[in-house]
């Protein structure tokens, strides 16, 4: 009798476990339904994950800044050109992320403990990443062509900025592979700073100017902090893979110093602008507590999610910077 009761208990437990497994397959986070592998929803989610959308602040904020500068300079803003600029820059940025994923995997840099495991965990196949990258580069080219039709910017100027950014996004890890020879920081600093701001500004006003380069400096420094935190976190695995980054060249101590410089120098610039020109430029200073929190995390060498947190700071800093420019009284800022 006792043996029969024990068998019955085991059967009940096994049935509950099976029901639990079925429930786990059908339910995702916060009780939402999760698509099983192989469905189109699961495939789309995999493609979005491969794009690393948390990093898109590095391309969206420069577009917003360039457009805000154009508005302050001209007094008008074309919403269509703003959207077109955002789509173009996002497409190139996303394609660049996919190129990075492909080459890091093919060179054996990505592994099970890497932040990007799109190919390591076979979330997507290499040919899927290649096809998606080609699609995004094509989308960027089509969007840039539409911008040429809508903007008064000369074709050679538009092509110079656009293909300069496209080439940089590919050559960061593809072809020459600037990332692998300690030049990736320079590429990112230029591409997702002055170049992206210049692109959005020039499309709106119809000509090139040195103005966006000057105003892009605080945002470019903040964007570079994202990459540097990522490279510092991956120092050990990058060394094992035989590649060289700036973080590896200067070591942990100077990497900490450089990260703090990239993090806090923009605030120094905003303080100067706020005290000398207009108080609205003090708005980005509201994000200083986040910067100190990141400094403490970096100092403790707890690098989990620090690139994502730095990207969040970059987004908020950029948005407050844009609002500060829009709220500045006419003529209060240099050349605006």
N, C-alpha and C positions, 0 to 999 in steps of 0.2 A: 504493500500500500504506500509506504513512504517512497519507494522507488518510482511509482507512478506519479506521485505528486512532484517529485524532483524533475521528472521528464516534462511534465506539464509546465512547470516554471521555466525551464530552459526554452521550451517552444514559445512561450509568451514573450520572453526576453528577446529571442531571435526575431520574432515578428515585429516587435517594437523597433528594433534596430533597423530592419528593412524599411519600415515606414519612415523612420528618421532620415535615412539616406535618400529616399524618394523626395522627402520634403526639402532636404538641403539642395537637391538638384533643381527644384522648382522655385526656390525662394532665395533672393539675394539680400543685399544690405537693406536694412530698414523695411523688410517685409516685401520688397519689390520682386517681381518675377524675374528669374535669371534664365536667359536663353541657353539651351544645351549646345555643346560644341557642334559645329557644322551648319547651324542656322545662319541666315543672313544677318540677324541681329548680333549674333556672337562675332561674325566676321567684321561687321562695321565697328563694333566695340574694339576689336583687335587693331584695326587700322587707326582708330582714334588714339588708342594707347601708344601705338608706335610713333605717333607724331610728337609725343611728349608735350601735351598742351599746356602744362604748367609753365613752360618756358616762353610762351607766346607774349608775355608781358614785354619781353625784350624787343619785339617788333611792333607791337601795338602802341606802346607809349611814345616811341619816336615819331610814328605817323601822326599821333594826336598832337605832339609838340610842334612838329613842322606845320601842321594845319593851323594851330593856334597862333604861331608866329606870322603865318600868311594873313590870318584874319586881322591881327593887330596892325600889320603893315599896310594892308589894302582896304580894310574895313568891310570886306565881303568874304564869304566862304561858300564854295560850291559843294553841297552834300554828296553829289554824284562822284566828284573827283576824290572826296574824302573816303568814300566807301571803296572806290576803285583802287586807291592807293593802299588801303588796308588789305584788300583781297590779294593784291599783287605781292606785297611784302610778306603776308602770311603764307602764301603759296611757296615762295622761295625759301622762307624760313623752314616750313614743314618739310620741303624736299631736302634741304640741307641736313635736317635731323635724320632723315631716312638714309642719306648717304653716309652720315656718321655711324648709324646703326650697322649698315652693311659692311663698311670697311673695318670697324672695330671688331665685328664678329669674324670676318675673313682673316684678320691678322691675329686672332686668338686673344684679343684684349678683353672682350666681354666674357664673363663666366657666371656661375650660379649665384655669386654674391654681388654681382654688378647691379647698378641701379637700373640699367636698360637691359632687360633679358628677353626682348621681343623675339630674337632668333635663337638665343640659348635655350629658352623653354619651348621653342617651336610654336610660339603663339602665331607667328607667320613664317612662311618659307622665304628663303632669300629671293626667289624670283618674284614673290608677291611684293616685297619691299622695293625691288628694282622697278617693277611696273607702276607701283604707286608713286614712286619718286619721279618717274618720267611724266606721269599724269599731272603731278603738281607743277613741275617745271613748264609743261605745256600750258596749263591753266594760267600760270604767271605771265607767260609770253602773250597769251590772248588778252589777258587783263591789261597788260602794258600797251598793247596795240589799241585797245579801247580808250585808254587814257590819252594816247596821242591824238585820237580823233576828237576828244572832248576838250583837251587842253590846248593852250597857245604855245606851249613849250616846244622848242625846235626838236626835230627828230633826232639829230645827232647828240643833243644834250640829254634827252630822255634815254637814248640807247646807251650812252656813256655811263650814266648812273645805274640804270637797270642791269645791264650786263656786267657791270663792275660788281654789283651786289650778288648776282647769280653766280659769277665765277668764284667769288669769295666763298659762297655757301658750299660750292662743290669742292673747291681746292682745299678747304679746311681739313678734310680727311681723304678726299679722293685725289687722284693724280699726284701732285707734289706732296700733299698731305702735310700742310703747315702745322697741324696739331702735333705731329710726331717729331717735329724738329724745333720745338719750343717757340714757334711763331704764331701759334693759334691765338694767343692773347692779343697780339697786334691786329690780326684779321678781325676778331670779334669787336675789339675796341673801335675800329674804323667802320665796320659794316653796320653794326647795330647801334651806332652813335651818330656821327656826322653824316654818313652816307644815307641812312634811312630818313633822318630829319630833313636833309637836303632834298631827297626825292619827293617827300610829301609837300614841302614848301615850294619847290620849283614847279610842280604840277599845278599848284593853285595859282601862283603869280605869273607863270609863263617865262621865267628867266632864272639863271643861276645867280647866286649871291653868296658871299662869305658869311653873312649873318647867321644862318643856321648852324654853321660849324662852331661859332662861339657859344651859342645858347645850348648846344648839344653836349658840351663838356660834362656838366654834372650828371646827366643821364647816362652818358657813355661810361663814366667811372662806376656808376651803380650797376650797370649791365655787366661790365667786366668782373665785378665782384661775384656774380653768379658763376661765371666760368672758373674763376680762380678757386672758389670754394669747392667746386666739383673736382678740379684737378688736384687740389690738396687732399681731398678725401681719397682719391684714387691713386695716390703716389706709389703705394706699395705694388699694386697690381700693374700699374704702368711701367714701373721699373722691371718687373718680372717679364713683361712683354717686350722689353727692349726699346721702348719709346722714350722721348725726352720732352718734358713740359717745363714751363717756367717754374712751377712749384718744385719740381725735382731739382732743377739747377740751383735754386736759392736755398732750399732746405726748409724744414718746418718752422724755425724761428723767424726767418725773414718772410716766409709765407704768411705768418700771423701778422707781421708788421705791414706787409703789402695789403692784406685783406682789410685791416683797420684803416689804412690810407684810402683805399677805394670806397670804404663804407662811410667815412666821416668827412672826407674832403669836400664832397658836394654840400654838406651842411655849412661848412665854412664859407663856400661861395655864396650860398643863399643868405647867410648873415651879412656879408658885404653888400649884396644887392638890396637887402631889406633896409639896412641902415643908410645906404648912400642914395637909393633911388625911390623905392616904394615899399611900404610895410606889407603889401600883399605877398611879396616874395618870401615872407616868413612862414607862409602856409606849409611848405614841405617839412619845416622843423617839427611839425606834429608827429612825424614818424620816428623821431630820435629814440624813444623808448624801445622800439623794435630793433633799431640798430644796436643799442647796448645789449639787448637780449642775445642777438646774434654774435656779438663780440664775446660774451661770456661762454656761449656754446662752442665757438671756435677755439677759445683759449683752453677749454676743458677737453678739447680734441674729441668731442662728441659730434661726429660729422653726419649722423643719421638725419636725412631730410634737410640738411642745411642748404643745399642748392635751391630746393623748393621754397624754403623760408626766405632765402635771399631774393628769389624771384618775386615773392609776394611783396617784400619791402620795395623792390624795384617798381612794381606796378603802382603801389600806393604813393610812393615818392613822385613817380612820373605824373600821376593824376593830379596831385596837389600842385605840382609844378605848372601843369597846363592851366589849372584853375587860377593860379597866381598870376600868370601872364594875361589871362582873359579879364581878370578883375583889376589889373593895373590901370591907373588913369592914363588917358591918351598922352603920349609924349613923355611919360615918366621913365620909360626904359630906353636904354641906348638904341638909336636907329629904329625905334618902333613908335 
